[in-house]
Amino acid sequence: MAVTEESNRVLAQQLGDCLKARGVKLATAESCSGGWIAKTITDLPGSSAWFEGGIVCYSNESKHDLLGVSAATINEFGAVSGETVLEMTDGAFERTAAGVVVSVSGVAGPDGGSDDKPVGTVWLSWGKRDKSSYANEFHFEGDREAVRLQAVEAALNAVMDIMHCM
């Protein structure tokens, strides 16, 4: 089944119900999704009860300036890497009061891909405050919108998983 804005909204509502029941707030750090995770969440009435906020850091400079991602990390591993999204997650924890964070950076296309990181390559990181954070690479199919929709879905599912909401 294709991922849609509506299917992501339903997933976000399920996540919100879970986080609200646990008294935990979520923050996002988004690059290729351009704030779409935060938009999906804030489309829901009452999301302020469980959503702390989001940081959109599209350029490498903003990843550094807004989230403290090391320039050395970006230079060595690239903006689309596990190392970068883990530092984005750490930065979001340092800059918010959220209990759980999800971060995303990827190549949504149609340009920007390489042999090592083709269009559709997306890295996600997620974690709970004062616990381990995780990173995983995904390879999504489709056009720019499809890749971004799938990234939002994967991000919401990652938080659902770490919070044991499923």
Backbone bond lengths (Angstrom), bond angles and torsions (degrees), N, CA, C in turn:
res aa  C-N    CA-C-N  psi(-1)  N-CA   C-N-CA  omega(-1)  CA-C   N-CA-C  phi
1 M - - - 1.444 - - 1.527 109.12 -
2 A 1.315 116.03 135.91 1.459 121.22 -179.75 1.531 110.21 -71.93
3 V 1.314 114.91 143.27 1.456 120.90 176.55 1.523 108.14 -77.13
4 T 1.325 116.12 134.09 1.464 121.45 178.94 1.520 109.43 -127.77
5 E 1.317 115.79 167.62 1.460 119.33 174.79 1.523 109.94 -60.02
6 E 1.336 116.64 -39.28 1.464 120.20 -179.18 1.532 111.23 -65.99
7 S 1.331 118.38 -42.83 1.474 119.41 179.12 1.525 110.32 -64.93
8 N 1.328 117.16 -35.09 1.465 119.86 176.56 1.527 111.39 -69.96
9 R 1.316 117.13 -35.10 1.466 120.59 177.99 1.537 110.32 -64.68
10 V 1.333 116.74 -41.88 1.468 121.35 177.34 1.531 109.73 -61.89
11 L 1.322 116.45 -44.45 1.470 121.00 178.56 1.529 110.66 -62.63
12 A 1.329 116.82 -41.95 1.467 120.66 179.15 1.529 110.59 -63.48
13 Q 1.311 117.53 -37.97 1.469 120.30 178.08 1.526 110.93 -64.15
14 Q 1.331 116.13 -41.71 1.468 120.21 177.50 1.520 110.34 -62.40
15 L 1.329 116.13 -44.02 1.460 120.35 178.05 1.519 110.44 -62.71
16 G 1.326 116.45 -44.02 1.459 120.53 179.92 1.514 112.40 -60.31
17 D 1.316 116.62 -43.46 1.463 120.40 178.14 1.530 110.48 -59.85
18 C 1.318 116.12 -41.04 1.465 121.71 179.93 1.530 111.18 -66.93
19 L 1.331 116.64 -49.05 1.465 120.07 -178.38 1.523 111.32 -64.36
20 K 1.327 116.17 -41.74 1.462 119.90 179.12 1.529 110.40 -61.52
21 A 1.330 117.42 -42.68 1.469 121.48 178.95 1.526 111.56 -62.54
22 R 1.329 116.56 -29.34 1.465 120.99 -179.12 1.525 112.78 -93.72
23 G 1.324 116.92 -6.47 1.456 120.58 -179.40 1.514 113.49 69.53
24 V 1.336 116.74 32.01 1.465 122.39 -177.13 1.521 109.00 -115.26
25 K 1.336 115.62 139.58 1.466 120.64 176.16 1.525 110.16 -108.12
26 L 1.332 114.36 147.09 1.460 124.10 -178.73 1.521 110.08 -105.37
27 A 1.330 116.07 143.47 1.467 122.21 168.01 1.521 108.06 -125.39
28 T 1.325 115.92 152.27 1.452 121.27 177.98 1.520 110.20 -120.65
29 A 1.325 115.10 149.37 1.466 122.88 171.47 1.525 104.94 -128.57
30 E 1.322 116.98 110.44 1.459 120.79 -168.34 1.520 112.59 -123.10
31 S 1.327 114.48 136.03 1.450 121.05 171.94 1.523 108.75 -113.34
32 C 1.323 119.20 -85.17 1.465 120.80 -173.05 1.524 113.37 -62.84
33 S 1.312 117.94 -23.96 1.464 120.51 179.05 1.527 111.46 -80.85
34 G 1.307 118.04 -11.15 1.457 122.73 171.54 1.521 115.31 56.82
35 G 1.307 117.57 27.89 1.456 120.83 -179.85 1.519 113.74 93.99
36 W 1.323 117.25 6.66 1.458 121.10 -175.89 1.531 112.03 -67.41
37 I 1.324 117.51 -31.77 1.470 119.53 175.75 1.527 108.57 -64.01
38 A 1.320 116.54 -49.10 1.466 120.80 179.08 1.520 111.48 -62.03
39 K 1.315 118.03 -39.72 1.463 121.72 178.23 1.519 110.37 -62.56
40 T 1.318 117.20 -45.43 1.462 121.03 -179.92 1.520 110.33 -59.21
41 I 1.321 115.86 -41.56 1.463 120.97 -179.86 1.522 110.86 -69.00
42 T 1.322 116.89 -47.14 1.469 119.55 -174.63 1.523 113.00 -77.55
43 D 1.316 118.13 -7.18 1.464 120.94 169.43 1.529 110.42 -67.81
44 L 1.336 116.79 -19.36 1.462 121.77 -176.36 1.529 110.91 -88.83
45 P 1.309 117.55 126.30 1.470 119.65 174.56 1.528 110.12 -59.28
46 G 1.320 116.08 138.25 1.461 120.71 178.12 1.509 115.29 84.06
47 S 1.324 117.37 3.07 1.471 119.54 -177.39 1.525 112.90 -65.44
48 S 1.329 117.85 -18.28 1.466 119.44 177.92 1.521 111.70 -64.04
49 A 1.319 117.80 -16.53 1.465 121.16 177.42 1.522 112.42 -72.00
50 W 1.348 116.56 -19.04 1.466 118.78 -176.00 1.530 113.88 -138.56
51 F 1.329 117.96 0.21 1.465 120.99 178.50 1.518 110.01 -115.66
52 E 1.323 115.94 117.16 1.464 122.88 -178.45 1.530 111.13 -75.90
53 G 1.336 116.76 -45.38 1.452 120.99 -178.31 1.509 111.31 156.14
54 G 1.325 114.71 176.47 1.454 120.21 -178.63 1.513 111.59 -138.56
55 I 1.308 114.26 151.90 1.458 121.88 177.02 1.523 107.14 -121.27
56 V 1.331 116.46 120.74 1.455 121.23 175.53 1.517 106.78 -97.41
57 C 1.310 115.65 118.89 1.472 121.20 -176.93 1.524 107.46 -131.30
58 Y 1.310 114.85 84.06 1.455 121.18 -172.29 1.528 112.37 -77.59
59 S 1.305 117.50 -45.25 1.468 120.25 -178.20 1.526 110.54 -84.87
60 N 1.317 115.13 161.35 1.472 119.79 175.88 1.520 110.54 -61.02
61 E 1.341 116.13 -38.56 1.460 120.07 -179.90 1.524 111.08 -62.52
62 S 1.325 116.88 -41.43 1.465 118.90 -179.58 1.530 111.33 -70.81
63 K 1.319 117.36 -31.05 1.471 119.30 174.82 1.526 109.52 -60.47
64 H 1.324 115.22 -39.95 1.463 120.52 178.17 1.531 111.20 -73.11
65 D 1.325 116.52 -50.96 1.470 120.82 -174.00 1.530 113.00 -68.63
66 L 1.317 117.90 -41.33 1.466 121.53 -174.93 1.522 114.09 -89.15
67 L 1.349 116.38 -28.59 1.465 119.28 -174.75 1.524 114.06 -123.45
68 G 1.323 117.08 -5.52 1.456 119.62 177.75 1.512 114.87 77.53
69 V 1.342 117.21 18.75 1.462 119.29 176.89 1.524 108.08 -65.06
70 S 1.306 116.07 130.71 1.463 121.89 -177.79 1.525 111.19 -65.73
71 A 1.323 116.00 133.84 1.462 120.47 174.90 1.530 109.93 -59.99
72 A 1.315 116.86 -34.12 1.466 120.58 178.66 1.528 110.95 -63.99
73 T 1.320 116.83 -38.30 1.465 120.42 178.17 1.521 110.19 -63.69
74 I 1.328 116.15 -47.24 1.462 119.82 179.82 1.521 110.53 -63.45
75 N 1.319 117.59 -42.15 1.467 121.08 179.91 1.522 111.89 -63.82
76 E 1.333 117.02 -41.02 1.463 120.44 -176.36 1.524 113.16 -79.82
77 F 1.327 117.29 -42.07 1.468 120.78 -171.98 1.521 113.79 -109.99
78 G 1.332 116.67 -18.83 1.454 121.11 -177.59 1.517 111.55 93.46
79 A 1.328 115.15 161.05 1.459 120.71 179.57 1.524 111.28 -67.78
80 V 1.317 116.55 -28.90 1.460 122.14 179.54 1.527 107.46 -100.67
81 S 1.329 114.80 85.38 1.464 120.53 -177.65 1.518 110.39 -158.91
82 G 1.298 114.95 158.91 1.456 119.99 176.32 1.513 111.91 -61.62
83 E 1.319 116.02 -39.60 1.461 120.05 -178.94 1.525 111.48 -62.37
84 T 1.336 116.22 -41.63 1.459 120.26 -179.13 1.520 111.43 -67.86
85 V 1.343 117.96 -46.31 1.470 118.41 -178.06 1.526 111.66 -67.89
86 L 1.325 117.69 -30.98 1.472 119.30 175.03 1.526 110.39 -64.05
87 E 1.332 117.30 -41.23 1.468 119.97 177.17 1.530 111.18 -68.87
88 M 1.328 117.27 -31.47 1.465 120.04 175.32 1.529 109.83 -64.44
89 T 1.310 116.47 -42.06 1.471 120.91 178.02 1.521 110.39 -62.90
90 D 1.322 116.64 -46.72 1.472 120.08 177.74 1.527 110.70 -57.72
91 G 1.324 116.24 -43.93 1.459 120.83 -179.54 1.516 112.41 -63.42
92 A 1.319 117.09 -38.52 1.469 120.12 178.74 1.526 110.37 -67.55
93 F 1.329 117.36 -37.61 1.468 119.22 175.92 1.527 110.30 -63.40
94 E 1.334 117.37 -41.30 1.464 121.29 -178.47 1.530 112.00 -66.63
95 R 1.335 117.30 -27.60 1.458 121.03 -172.60 1.519 114.53 -105.22
96 T 1.329 117.22 -1.29 1.462 120.59 179.30 1.531 109.23 -135.71
97 A 1.314 114.62 171.52 1.472 121.15 175.51 1.524 111.34 -98.80
98 A 1.324 117.55 12.52 1.463 121.59 -176.36 1.520 111.75 -62.58
99 G 1.320 115.22 147.57 1.456 121.73 175.68 1.509 112.91 -90.30
100 V 1.335 116.88 -17.66 1.460 122.64 178.33 1.527 108.18 -144.45
101 V 1.334 115.41 142.47 1.470 121.74 -177.53 1.519 109.12 -132.79
102 V 1.332 115.51 144.92 1.457 121.53 169.27 1.527 107.90 -129.79
103 S 1.342 115.19 138.44 1.466 122.29 -178.57 1.523 109.15 -128.46
104 V 1.337 115.24 149.63 1.463 120.19 -178.31 1.524 110.54 -144.04
105 S 1.338 115.32 139.44 1.458 122.78 172.66 1.526 107.05 -149.01
106 G 1.323 116.31 135.69 1.453 117.63 -176.94 1.509 113.07 -165.55
107 V 1.325 114.45 -176.17 1.459 123.55 177.99 1.528 106.95 -112.38
108 A 1.328 116.31 98.16 1.464 120.47 -176.05 1.529 112.62 -83.64
109 G 1.320 117.61 -20.43 1.447 121.18 177.32 1.514 112.60 88.37
110 P 1.292 118.42 -177.28 1.459 124.28 4.44 1.526 113.34 -78.07
111 D 1.345 116.99 -12.61 1.466 121.01 179.36 1.522 109.22 -106.53
112 G 1.321 115.95 177.45 1.451 121.25 171.65 1.508 115.27 96.89
113 G 1.315 117.34 -9.60 1.456 119.34 179.94 1.514 112.52 -77.14
114 S 1.324 115.55 163.66 1.465 122.24 176.89 1.526 107.53 -140.77
115 D 1.325 116.36 177.67 1.466 119.44 177.01 1.525 110.95 -61.67
116 D 1.335 116.10 -40.13 1.471 120.83 -179.32 1.521 112.53 -76.16
117 K 1.328 116.43 -33.99 1.466 122.13 -176.73 1.524 109.05 -133.98
118 P 1.342 116.05 79.06 1.464 118.54 -179.16 1.521 111.75 -69.93
119 V 1.330 115.36 163.83 1.461 120.64 174.83 1.525 108.00 -52.12
120 G 1.322 115.05 135.56 1.462 120.90 -177.52 1.515 113.00 101.64
121 T 1.347 117.26 -9.21 1.464 121.00 177.14 1.525 108.69 -76.88
122 V 1.317 116.26 123.54 1.461 121.87 -179.75 1.523 108.13 -136.22
123 W 1.327 115.20 133.04 1.462 121.72 173.11 1.521 109.12 -106.54
124 L 1.314 116.08 133.37 1.458 122.66 174.20 1.515 109.12 -118.68
125 S 1.327 115.37 147.37 1.456 122.66 170.37 1.514 107.65 -132.44
126 W 1.310 116.08 143.70 1.455 120.65 178.05 1.514 108.76 -151.01
127 G 1.319 115.27 152.79 1.450 118.92 -179.99 1.505 111.92 -172.10
128 K 1.335 114.10 165.77 1.458 122.09 174.28 1.522 108.09 -101.52
129 R 1.323 115.82 148.47 1.454 121.07 178.74 1.532 109.41 -55.95
130 D 1.329 116.02 136.18 1.468 124.17 177.95 1.520 113.29 61.43
131 K 1.312 117.22 21.69 1.467 123.41 175.27 1.530 107.44 -128.28
132 S 1.302 115.98 179.22 1.457 120.25 176.51 1.520 111.04 -68.77
133 S 1.327 115.56 147.25 1.457 122.15 170.88 1.520 107.56 -107.43
134 Y 1.306 115.82 153.99 1.455 122.39 -176.20 1.511 109.67 -123.95
135 A 1.326 116.08 156.57 1.457 121.44 175.09 1.516 108.38 -137.80
136 N 1.322 115.51 143.76 1.452 120.53 179.06 1.520 109.31 -146.59
137 E 1.316 114.68 143.29 1.461 121.72 178.36 1.524 109.08 -96.19
138 F 1.331 115.40 137.89 1.454 122.42 177.64 1.521 108.84 -123.75
139 H 1.313 115.51 154.03 1.468 121.83 174.78 1.517 107.17 -128.13
140 F 1.329 115.68 104.11 1.454 121.70 -176.87 1.516 110.40 -99.46
141 E 1.317 115.28 151.29 1.470 122.68 -179.83 1.521 109.81 -103.59
142 G 1.323 114.98 157.01 1.453 120.46 173.29 1.510 113.22 109.71
143 D 1.328 114.20 -173.42 1.455 120.73 -179.48 1.529 110.41 -79.31
144 R 1.309 116.03 -177.71 1.468 122.50 -176.27 1.533 111.68 -53.45
145 E 1.332 116.53 -47.29 1.455 119.54 -178.77 1.521 111.23 -64.65
146 A 1.323 117.61 -41.84 1.466 121.30 -179.91 1.525 111.26 -63.40
147 V 1.322 116.96 -41.84 1.474 120.60 178.60 1.523 109.68 -62.30
148 R 1.311 116.56 -44.47 1.469 120.04 -178.38 1.528 111.68 -67.80
149 L 1.328 117.90 -40.17 1.465 120.55 176.79 1.536 110.81 -61.24
150 Q 1.326 115.87 -41.84 1.459 120.08 179.08 1.531 111.47 -67.10
151 A 1.331 116.70 -34.49 1.465 120.35 176.87 1.521 110.52 -65.05
152 V 1.334 117.15 -41.64 1.467 120.71 177.18 1.522 109.79 -61.55
153 E 1.319 117.06 -46.87 1.470 120.93 179.40 1.524 111.12 -59.20
154 A 1.319 117.12 -47.24 1.462 120.79 -179.45 1.529 111.26 -62.28
155 A 1.331 117.01 -38.81 1.465 120.93 179.24 1.525 110.96 -64.58
156 L 1.329 116.47 -46.25 1.462 120.05 179.27 1.527 110.86 -63.31
157 N 1.326 116.30 -42.09 1.466 119.97 177.97 1.521 112.44 -64.32
158 A 1.328 117.45 -36.72 1.471 120.19 178.63 1.521 110.80 -62.51
159 V 1.329 116.51 -42.50 1.465 119.53 178.72 1.523 110.21 -68.76
160 M 1.332 117.05 -40.03 1.470 120.11 175.77 1.531 109.96 -55.87
161 D 1.309 116.16 -43.33 1.463 121.56 -177.43 1.531 111.33 -66.30
162 I 1.328 116.67 -49.99 1.469 118.86 -176.53 1.527 111.86 -66.22
163 M 1.329 116.01 -26.90 1.473 119.87 178.83 1.530 111.93 -92.02
164 H 1.325 116.21 2.11 1.476 121.99 179.65 1.521 111.09 57.03
165 C 1.321 115.09 46.42 1.472 120.62 -178.71 1.525 111.86 -91.13
166 M 1.297 118.21 -9.52 1.463 120.12 -173.67 1.514 111.27 -85.99
